[in-house]
Amino acid sequence: MNHIPQLYQPLARGRVRLLPSMFRQRFLLNRAYLMSLSSENLLQNFYMEAGLWSPSQKPAGCHWGWESPTSQVRGHFLGHWLSAAAAIYAEEGDLELKAKADHIVGELARCQQENGGEWVGSVPEKYLQWLVRGKAVWAPQYVLHKTMMGLLGMYRLAGNEQALDILLKSARWFTRWTSQFSRQQMDDILDTETGGMLELWSDLYGITGNSDHLDLIYRYDRPRLFDRLLRGEDALTNMHANTTIPEAQGAARAWEVTGDERWRKIVEAYWRFAVIERGAFCTGGQTCGEIWTPPGELAARLGDKNQEHCTVYNMMRLAQYLLTWTGDAVYADYWERNLYNGILAQQHPQTGMVTYFLPLQAGAIKKWGTPTDDFWCCHGTLVQAQTLYSRGGYYQDKDGLAVCQYIPTQVDWEWQGTHIVLTLQIDPQTGAIHRPTDVRATLTIHCETPVEFALSLRIPWWVCKRPQIRVNERLEEVSGQTSCYHTIRRTWYDDVVHIVLPKSLVTCPLVDEPDTVAFMDGPVVLAGLCDAETQLHGDQQHPETLLVPDNEREWGNWKTSYRSRGQSNGLRFIPIYEVQEERYTVYFPVTERPESSVPQSPNLSRSK
């Protein structure tokens, strides 16, 4: 139930399929990891809470770290697992994964029955009583939300009716528990991280229309945060970021299901203070040590704990809400930057594991998680984030279809009763003599019968020259603007659209230290492989004089590698999403070279 029509409607799950590419490889790596985890260990903390599991010592394969039976956030991961499994089933029709997920839902129902018919938590009910008393406890509502979120996903995306039944019974517990508190008491309770409870109740109300679920939406309002934002105050600086982002997502969904304009104003105010007025690192991230950086003050926050993975994923989801409401390409630009330099950069390309943070200090190293011994919060968002690739690419509006991301995909779409298949491929340009300086996409369109619609193609922020777009062989007249769309309205049948998006090497300065820069190739941040801060000399306005292509070809593939030129120490640069175990640096101080300075021959060895 949506009271508010979306300007851009994302295509239904299963309508967009990933074609072979880096994105497909990462997706399959994640799917294999989900299947590798035993159902018994995923359920271990739910069994323990229900009195169905009481080992005297650590069993073989027992999940540990944040999932250990002694952790106060034990059990959070299973909800993420269910959400990811449901999404993959909806996208791929994966019956093997669905069977595993359905079994887990059935076991959660058994645990709920053992707990008295409502409670389905992996932690005890008394944790919430501790919240009321003001006794320190580690985010129990965050943990409970993850489980209910997973159940909601299993109902909405995988058609599991039992999951909805469990969720409705659990909601009855929360209706009764919250009804005893005043607004003041609820505000005190909600000061401890609640995860996406507000979004959950909004989603549930959207399904049921039940007044109890509407009441839960307003009980989980956050006036101590939201009212300050609405008054034009920066309520975010030095605040734990991932406590607040899911609350903003909740406000977004609350607006969609209630039509209450206050919720939308909250989201717009949040985005203003989180992104527009705060600024960001070159990667798109804005946090250090899990908290929001001060507006425009980033240099002092370069450290070993930048860009918590959870914040990347959740801000991308918030951007997607705003994109559906407005159709503004800037939100798709934001999504893309964080996709390459967050979601991809924080998943190990070989093991599939996550790095909790993406350090941006000089000489940084990524700390990778393990399959069963860590289970950080970001481990949970990892498995959901790797199901996003087909979700951000295509949106339907009143006139036709918008292409917002250039990821190899096939789209099964229907417009005005006509079945249409669109296939988007990226040309590897293997026949080029030198490494290409543009992204070339080919979009083939096959319609069952001729049909008229508007095709809108996003022109990304990083495009450096006027794009070229051809329909069949007819050249389109394209403006030189970026962060916008080029729209083609015509009758389509069997057509081919060729898209050329020129890119170049650019510098991205720190806003408060403009002589310290990162290097980007299109939307991709480059990491210099070195173990300490390194001064570069040259003209940052012309980065091609500082870096030149290096190791650019491997068999039939072009590689995005560079090396420094004319520096006292030679450095290699690779995309930050390719960095695995190497030490790396993202930001480099750049000064003009003194006239008398003569550089030594560069040492081009790859630093570790």
C-alpha positions, 0 to 999 in steps of 0.5 A: 500500500503506497499513498504516494506515487513514485515518479520512478518505479523500480522494475519488479524483482526478476525483471532484470538479470545480470549478464557475465561481468565483474558484477555477476562474479561478485553476486555468485561469490556471495550466493556461494557463501550463503549456501556454505553456512549451515542452517543449524549454525545460523539458527544457533542463538534462536535455538538457545533462546528457545531452550532447544540448544545448550552445548557444554562447549563450542561445537564444531562450526559454531558461529563466533565473533558477534554471533557467539552465544556470549554476544549481546547482538547474537543472532543479528546475522540470520536476518541479513541472511534471510533478506539476501536469500529472499532477494536472490530467489526473487531475482534468479528463481533459485529454488535451492537457496529458497528451500534452505531459507524456507526451512529456516523460517519453519525453525523460527516458527518452532522457536517462537512457539517454544517462547510462548507464541510471540517472541522470536528473538535470538536475545532474551526479552529482558534485554528490552527491560534493561533498556527501560531501566537505563541499564547498559545493553548493546542494541537489542532492538537492532538485533530484533529488527534484523530477524523481522526484516528477514522474515518480511523479505521472505514473505514479500520476495519469496512468498513465504506466508509462514514468515508473515505469520511469525512477523505478525505475532512478533508485532503483537508483542511490540504493540503491547510492550510499547503501549505502556510508555509515554512519549518521553519514555519512548524517546529514552528507549529509542536513544539506544540504536533501533536499527530499521524498526521504523521502516519495518513497521511502515512496511508492515502497515503497507501490507496489512493496513492494520491500525496497530501497525500504524501506531507502531510507526508513530511510536517509533518516531524520533523527535529528538533527531527529526525535530532538530533536522526540521528546525535546520540544525545539524544534528548529525556531526559526531553522531553514530551514523548508522544509528540514524541512517536507518531511521531516515529510511524509516521516515522515507517509507513512512511517507510512502505509506501514510502520506504524512508530509512531515516524513518526507521533509525529514528525509530531505533535511537528513540528506541535506545535512548528511550529504549536501552540506557535509561533503564527502571523501572521494569514495562517497563515504562520509564517516570516520570511526562510525560517526559523521564527520563535521561539515567540510572538515575531512582532512583530520578524519582520514584514518583507519576506520573510514567508511563503515560498510553499513553506512555505504549500503544504507545511504545507497538505499536512502538515495534510491528512495529519493531517486524514485521520488524525484527522478534526479540523476544526482542520486544515481550518481551518488549510488554509482560512486558508492557502488564502485568505491564502497560495495565493491571495494569492501568485498574481497574479490576472491574470498567474498569477505567484507572489510568493516571499514575502508581506511583512507589514511596513508599506508592503509590496509584492509582488514578482512573478515572470516566466514564464521569467526567475526560476523560484524554488523557489516558482515550482515550488510555485505550479504545484502549489498551484493544482491543490489547490482540489478536493483539500481539500473532501471526505472519506469516512469510515466513516459517509459524507461530510465537507464540509471546504471551501466551494468551488463544486464538483460531486462524483461519489460512490458510497456502498454501491453507490449513485451520488450527485451532490452540487453545492455552490454559494455564493449571491452574495446579489445581491438583498440590500440591503446587503453580506451578513454571512454565507456561504450555501452550497447543497448539492444531493444527488441519489442514484440510489436512496434511501440512508442516510449521514452528512453532516458539515459543517465549522463554521469557526473564524470563524463568529461566531453560531450557524449555520443549516442546513436540510435541504429546509425542516427547520431543524437544531438546530446547536450554537454550537461552531466548528472542528467538524462538524455531522453529519446522518444520514438517508436521502438521495434528492433533497434540498437542504441550505442552510447559513448561516455568519455572519461578522463583521469581527474583529481578529487581534492579534500574540501578543507585541504585542496592541495591534497588530492585523490585520483579518479578514473571515471567513477573509480577511485585509484589507490596508490600502492605505498605504505606512507604518505607520499608527496607528489610534484606537479600540476593537479589540474592536469593529472595526466602529467602526474600519472600515466597508464601502466600494465594496461593490457592482460591478454584480451582485457584492458586494465585500469592501472597507472604509475606516477611519472616524474616523481622521486619515488615511483608508485603504482595505482590500481582501482581501490576495489582491486586492492586485497592485501596490499598497503595503499594510499588514496590521498596525496599532497601535490605541490608545484615542482621547484624549477631546480628539482630533477627527479630520480629514476622511478622505482616501479616495484609494487609496494606491499 
